[in-house]
Amino acid sequence: MISVFDLFKIGVGPSSSHTVGPMVAAKRFRDELPVGTAHVTAEIFGSLAWTGKGHATDRALCLGLIGAVPATLEPDDVPALIARLAIEKAIETPDGGRATFDPDADLIFDFKTLLPRHTNAMRFRAYDGAGALTQERIFYSVGGGFVVEDGENEAPLGTAQVPYPFDCAADMLTVCARTGLDVAGVQMANECALRSRAEVEGGLDAIADAMFGCIERGLSMDGSLPGRLRVKRRAKAIREKLEADRGLNQRPPHEIMDWVSVFAIAVNEENAAGGRVVTAPTNGAAGIVPAVLRYARDFCPDVGPEQVRCFLLTAAAVGGLIKRNASISGAEVGCQGEVGSAASMAAAGLAAVLGASPEQIENAAEIAMEHHLGMTCDPIGGLVQIPCIERNAFGANKAIAAASLALRGDGIHNVSLDQVIETMRQTGADMQSKYKETSQGGLAVNVPEC
């Protein structure tokens, strides 16, 4: 089983695969350095190299090597930590020693080599005082902050037997029919095989609080986002305009959808600024689930903490199916795997909160995923800004439309969620690499950087 806490991880921006994953890998390498290590190096390949600067991969690797953890790192502390490393050119090792590491010389971007397992590859090396190689380790950041080492399987959290395993959406519906549980109930029962119910509920509440907190921060910030594009933040100004319009006698019927858009934009502006976000299931698509969840809380009747948990559990069940059977990595299958997956998860969660049957939930997830098929990942300048921020707003609106359509039906439909997930996997395999988070095609080359 892929846990809700695997898919929803509190971390920092701007990218789960290019920032969070590399930080986790570097920290893991650092924590297991051989005694007497005197020097370390790091190399990054493929998509990590091509868009590493814009995605702050170099900064993330440095932070991991000095012992930082995404879930607890304070974004405001990052500049001082990076500046200190640039001066000292050394890291502390677990045995109490120090190993030299000069980011300018020892962090290598390899733009030509592709390692076989995944395009997001990293290689770390450790040397002793005589210059002899004592350890070499290769890691892959496979999307959503998940990291695997070369030679190991990508295993879900925990080894406990869950009561209701399901490997595909058809299995999920069969379990629901056999047990009488809804999708959230099935996911909750499986989560409780790994943790106590109190821990699961507390963790879900913490995730929701982090999502809502990120929206609020994003709605209060102005100025420009970091990077050479100098993209101006818009969420605060849009919020202020929407609040001003509340006093008017004539308000457009689509005003609620404008709120949904600004919720998503607020999150992804925070992500682009390197702020604290929740991977949902990735950082590049981090605004969709929070925006739709906020829509449910603020605009739908009788949505309290229990319904919020139901939303997240249902979304996680769908996200786990997508990750297991296709991918949530933009570098592997394009943005259909990020924004498409997030919209599918959000649609399922919203449908569940609004009283959908398991069949209607599966239909909502299918509709949202189907209409993101083929979406490319082509960030301008390698920054998670254009088109990523606006794309989250549209993904959130699509998720709501998908849930609404599913609720108007009876759950019977021609295309299954399993078929759409497999189509997404095949489409991603056929997609040229220049459209998969390399900034070598699409908008990234047709729009001049300002």
C-alpha positions in Angstrom: 0.0 0.0 0.0 1.1 3.6 -0.7 0.2 5.5 2.4 -1.5 8.9 2.5 1.6 10.1 4.3 3.8 8.9 1.4 1.8 11.0 -1.1 1.2 14.1 1.1 4.6 15.1 2.6 5.3 18.5 4.2 8.4 20.0 2.6 9.7 23.0 0.8 9.6 24.3 -2.8 10.0 24.6 -5.6 10.0 20.9 -6.7 9.3 17.6 -5.0 11.4 15.6 -7.5 14.1 18.2 -8.1 14.3 19.8 -4.6 12.8 17.6 -1.9 14.1 14.3 -3.4 17.7 15.4 -3.9 17.7 16.8 -0.3 16.5 13.5 1.0 19.1 11.6 -1.0 22.0 13.9 0.0 21.0 13.6 3.7 20.8 9.8 3.4 24.3 9.7 1.9 25.7 12.1 4.5 24.2 10.1 7.4 25.9 6.9 6.2 29.4 8.3 5.3 32.3 5.9 6.2 34.4 6.8 9.2 37.3 9.0 8.2 35.7 10.6 5.1 37.7 13.7 4.1 36.1 14.8 0.8 32.7 14.3 -0.9 31.4 15.1 -4.4 27.9 15.0 -6.0 26.9 14.7 -9.6 23.4 15.1 -11.1 22.2 13.8 -14.5 19.3 14.1 -16.9 16.4 16.3 -15.9 18.0 17.1 -12.6 21.0 18.7 -14.5 18.9 20.3 -17.3 16.6 22.2 -14.9 18.6 21.9 -11.7 19.4 25.6 -11.3 15.8 26.7 -11.8 14.5 24.0 -9.5 17.1 24.7 -6.8 18.5 21.2 -7.1 22.0 22.5 -6.3 20.8 24.2 -3.2 18.8 21.2 -2.1 21.9 18.9 -2.4 23.9 21.3 -0.3 21.3 21.5 2.4 21.0 17.7 2.5 24.7 17.3 2.8 24.8 19.6 5.8 22.0 17.6 7.4 18.8 19.5 6.6 15.5 17.6 6.3 12.6 19.0 4.1 9.9 18.5 6.6 11.6 20.5 9.4 13.8 23.0 7.4 12.8 26.6 7.9 12.8 28.3 4.5 13.9 31.6 6.0 17.1 29.8 7.3 18.2 28.6 3.8 20.2 31.7 2.6 22.3 31.7 5.8 23.0 28.0 5.6 24.0 28.1 1.9 26.2 31.2 2.6 28.0 29.4 5.4 28.7 26.4 3.3 30.1 28.6 0.5 32.5 30.1 2.9 33.5 27.0 4.9 33.5 24.6 1.9 33.1 21.7 4.2 30.4 19.6 5.9 30.3 17.9 9.3 30.3 14.1 9.1 28.5 11.7 11.4 31.7 10.6 13.1 32.3 14.2 14.2 34.9 15.0 11.6 34.7 17.4 8.6 34.8 16.6 4.9 35.6 19.1 2.2 32.8 20.0 -0.2 33.1 23.0 -2.4 29.7 23.6 -4.1 31.4 25.4 -7.0 33.9 22.5 -7.7 32.4 19.4 -6.2 28.8 19.7 -7.4 28.8 18.6 -11.0 26.0 19.0 -13.6 26.3 16.3 -16.2 24.1 17.3 -19.2 25.1 14.4 -21.4 24.9 11.2 -19.4 21.6 9.5 -18.7 21.6 6.7 -16.0 19.4 3.8 -16.9 16.7 3.7 -14.2 15.3 7.2 -14.2 16.2 10.6 -15.7 16.4 12.2 -12.2 19.7 10.6 -11.1 22.4 11.5 -8.6 25.8 10.0 -7.8 27.6 10.7 -4.6 31.2 9.8 -3.8 33.3 9.8 -0.6 37.0 9.8 -0.4 39.4 9.3 2.5 42.4 11.6 3.5 44.6 9.9 0.9 42.2 10.6 -1.9 41.0 7.0 -2.2 37.4 6.4 -3.1 35.6 4.8 -0.1 32.0 4.9 -1.1 29.9 5.5 -4.2 26.1 5.6 -4.2 23.5 6.4 -6.9 20.0 7.6 -6.0 17.0 8.4 -8.2 14.4 10.9 -7.4 11.3 9.3 -8.9 8.7 12.0 -8.3 6.7 13.3 -5.3 9.8 13.4 -3.1 10.2 9.6 -3.3 13.9 8.5 -3.5 15.3 5.0 -4.3 18.9 3.9 -4.4 20.3 2.0 -7.3 19.6 -1.7 -6.9 16.7 -1.3 -4.4 13.0 -1.7 -5.1 10.7 1.3 -4.5 8.8 0.0 -1.6 5.8 1.6 0.1 5.9 2.7 3.7 5.8 -0.2 6.2 5.7 -4.0 5.8 2.5 -4.6 7.8 -0.2 -6.6 6.0 -3.1 -4.3 5.3 -6.7 -5.7 5.5 -7.9 -4.4 2.2 -5.1 -4.4 -0.5 -6.0 -3.2 -3.9 -3.7 -2.8 -6.9 -6.1 -1.1 -9.4 -9.3 0.8 -9.4 -11.3 -2.3 -10.2 -9.9 -4.0 -7.1 -10.8 -0.9 -5.1 -14.4 -1.0 -6.2 -14.6 -4.7 -5.5 -13.3 -4.2 -2.0 -15.9 -1.4 -1.4 -18.7 -3.6 -2.6 -17.6 -6.6 -0.5 -17.1 -4.7 2.7 -19.7 -2.0 2.4 -17.0 0.6 3.1 -16.5 3.7 1.0 -13.1 4.5 -0.5 -12.0 6.6 2.5 -13.0 3.8 4.8 -10.9 1.3 2.9 -7.9 3.6 2.9 -8.4 4.4 6.6 -8.5 0.7 7.5 -5.3 0.1 5.6 -3.6 3.2 7.2 -4.5 1.8 10.7 -2.5 -1.3 9.9 0.6 0.9 10.0 -0.3 3.4 12.7 -3.0 3.9 15.4 -6.2 5.6 14.3 -5.3 8.6 16.5 -2.0 9.0 14.7 -3.6 8.8 11.3 -6.2 11.4 12.2 -3.6 13.6 13.8 -1.4 13.3 10.7 -4.3 14.1 8.4 -5.2 17.2 10.4 -1.6 18.3 10.2 -1.5 17.9 6.5 -4.8 19.9 6.1 -3.5 22.6 8.4 -0.3 22.9 6.4 -2.3 23.1 3.1 -4.6 25.8 4.5 -1.6 27.7 6.1 0.2 27.7 2.7 -2.9 29.2 1.0 -3.1 32.0 3.7 0.6 32.8 3.4 0.4 32.9 -0.4 -2.7 35.2 -0.2 -0.8 37.7 1.9 2.5 38.0 0.0 3.4 40.3 -2.8 6.5 41.3 -4.8 8.3 39.2 -7.4 9.2 35.5 -7.4 12.9 34.5 -7.3 14.6 33.8 -10.6 15.4 35.7 -13.8 11.8 35.7 -15.0 10.8 38.1 -12.2 7.3 36.8 -12.2 5.0 39.1 -10.2 3.0 37.5 -7.4 -0.8 37.9 -8.2 -2.6 36.0 -5.4 -2.8 38.9 -2.9 -4.1 41.4 -5.5 -6.7 38.9 -6.8 -7.8 38.2 -3.3 -8.2 41.9 -2.5 -10.2 42.5 -5.7 -12.5 39.5 -4.9 -13.0 40.8 -1.3 -13.8 44.3 -2.7 -16.4 42.9 -5.1 -18.3 41.3 -2.2 -19.9 44.7 -1.5 -21.2 45.1 -5.0 -24.8 44.4 -6.0 -23.7 42.6 -9.1 -21.3 39.7 -8.6 -20.5 37.3 -11.5 -21.7 33.7 -11.0 -18.2 32.4 -11.7 -16.8 34.3 -8.6 -16.4 31.1 -6.6 -14.2 29.6 -9.4 -12.1 32.8 -9.2 -11.6 32.0 -5.5 -10.6 28.4 -6.4 -8.0 29.8 -8.9 -6.5 32.2 -6.4 -6.2 29.5 -3.7 -4.2 27.4 -6.2 -2.1 30.3 -7.4 -1.3 31.3 -3.8 0.1 27.8 -3.0 2.2 27.6 -6.1 3.6 31.1 -5.7 4.7 30.0 -2.2 6.2 26.9 -3.8 8.0 28.9 -6.4 9.4 31.1 -3.7 10.8 28.0 -1.8 8.2 28.2 0.9 6.7 25.4 2.9 4.2 23.3 0.9 2.7 19.9 0.9 3.5 17.6 -2.0 0.1 16.7 -3.4 1.3 14.5 -5.0 4.2 16.7 -6.2 5.3 20.3 -5.5 4.7 21.4 -9.1 1.0 20.4 -8.7 0.8 21.3 -5.0 -1.9 23.9 -5.4 -4.7 21.7 -6.8 -5.7 19.5 -3.8 -5.5 22.4 -1.3 -7.5 24.6 -3.5 -10.3 22.1 -4.0 -10.2 21.1 -0.3 -10.5 24.8 0.6 -13.4 25.1 -1.9 -15.1 22.2 -0.1 -14.6 23.7 3.3 -15.6 27.2 2.5 -18.3 26.8 -0.1 -19.9 23.4 0.4 -22.3 22.7 3.3 -21.5 20.6 6.4 -17.8 20.2 5.6 -15.9 19.8 8.9 -12.7 18.0 10.1 -14.2 14.5 9.4 -15.0 15.4 5.9 -11.6 16.9 5.4 -10.0 13.6 6.4 -12.4 11.8 4.1 -11.2 14.0 1.2 -7.5 13.4 1.9 -8.0 9.6 2.3 -9.9 9.3 -0.9 -7.5 11.4 -2.8 -4.6 9.3 -1.5 -6.3 6.1 -2.6 -6.5 7.4 -6.1 -3.0 8.9 -6.0 -1.6 5.6 -4.9 -3.2 3.9 -7.9 -1.7 6.4 -10.3 1.8 6.2 -8.8 1.7 2.4 -8.6 0.5 1.9 -12.2 1.9 4.9 -14.1 3.8 7.8 -12.6 3.5 11.1 -10.8 6.9 12.4 -12.1 6.9 15.2 -14.7 10.4 14.1 -15.7 9.1 10.7 -16.5 5.6 11.3 -18.1 5.2 15.0 -18.4 2.8 17.3 -16.5 0.0 14.9 -17.0 1.6 12.9 -14.2 1.7 15.9 -11.9 -1.2 18.3 -12.6 -3.3 15.4 -14.1 -2.7 13.2 -11.1 -3.5 16.0 -8.6 -6.7 16.9 -10.4 -7.8 13.3 -10.4 -7.1 13.0 -6.7 -8.9 16.2 -5.9 -11.9 15.3 -8.0 -12.2 12.0 -6.2 -11.8 13.7 -2.8 -14.4 16.3 -3.5 -16.9 13.7 -4.9 -16.5 11.7 -1.7 -17.2 14.7 0.5 -20.3 15.5 -1.5 -21.7 12.0 -1.0 -20.6 10.1 -4.1 -20.7 6.4 -4.3 -17.4 4.5 -4.9 -18.4 4.2 -8.6 -19.0 7.9 -8.8 -15.7 8.6 -7.1 -13.9 6.4 -9.6 -15.7 8.2 -12.4 -14.7 11.6 -11.1 -11.1 10.6 -10.9 -11.3 9.2 -14.4 -12.8 12.3 -15.9 -10.2 14.6 -14.4 -7.3 12.4 -15.5 -8.6 11.8 -19.0 -8.7 15.5 -19.8 -5.1 16.1 -18.8 -3.7 13.3 -21.0 -0.7 14.4 -23.1 0.1 17.5 -21.0 3.7 18.4 -21.4 6.2 19.7 -18.8 8.0 22.6 -20.4 8.8 25.2 -17.7 10.3 28.4 -19.0 13.8 29.0 -17.7 13.6 25.7 -15.7 11.6 27.6 -13.1 8.4 26.1 -11.5 6.5 29.3 -12.5 5.3 29.5 -16.1 3.1 27.7 -17.0 3.1 25.8 -13.7 1.3 28.3 -11.4 -1.7 29.0 -13.7 -1.8 25.4 -14.6 -2.7 24.5 -11.0 -5.6 27.0 -11.1 -7.0 25.3 -14.2 -6.4 21.8 -12.7 -8.3 22.7 -9.6 -11.3 24.0 -11.7 -11.2 20.9 -13.8 -11.3 18.7 -10.7 -14.4 20.5 -9.5 -16.1 20.1 -12.9 -15.1 16.4 -13.0 -16.6 15.8 -9.5 -19.8 17.6 -10.5 -20.2 15.6 -13.7 -19.7 12.4 -11.9 -22.2 13.2 -9.2 -24.8 14.0 -12.0 -24.3 10.4 -13.2 -24.8 6.9 -11.7 -21.1 5.8 -11.9 -21.6 3.8 -15.0 -19.3 5.0 -17.8 -17.4 3.7 -20.8 -13.8 4.5 -19.9 -12.5 3.2 -16.6 -9.9 4.9 -14.3 -7.6 2.0 -14.8 -7.7 2.4 -18.6 -7.0 6.1 -18.3 -4.0 5.5 -15.9 -2.6 3.0 -18.4 -3.1 5.4 -21.2 -1.3 8.1 -19.3 1.6 5.7 -18.7 1.8 4.8 -22.4 1.5 8.5 -23.5 4.4 9.4 -21.1 6.6 6.7 -22.6 5.9 8.0 -26.1 6.5 11.6 -25.2 9.8 13.1 -26.3 12.2 13.9 -23.5 12.2 17.6 -24.4 8.7 17.8 -23.1 9.5 16.0 -19.8 10.9 18.6 -17.4 14.0 19.4 -19.4 13.1 22.9 -20.6 14.3 21.8 -24.0 11.0 22.1 -25.9 7.5 23.7 -25.9 7.1 27.0 -24.1 10.6 26.8 -22.7 12.1 27.4 -26.1 9.3 29.4 -27.8 8.9 32.1 -25.2 11.9 34.4 -24.7 13.1 34.8 -21.1 12.7 38.4 -19.9 
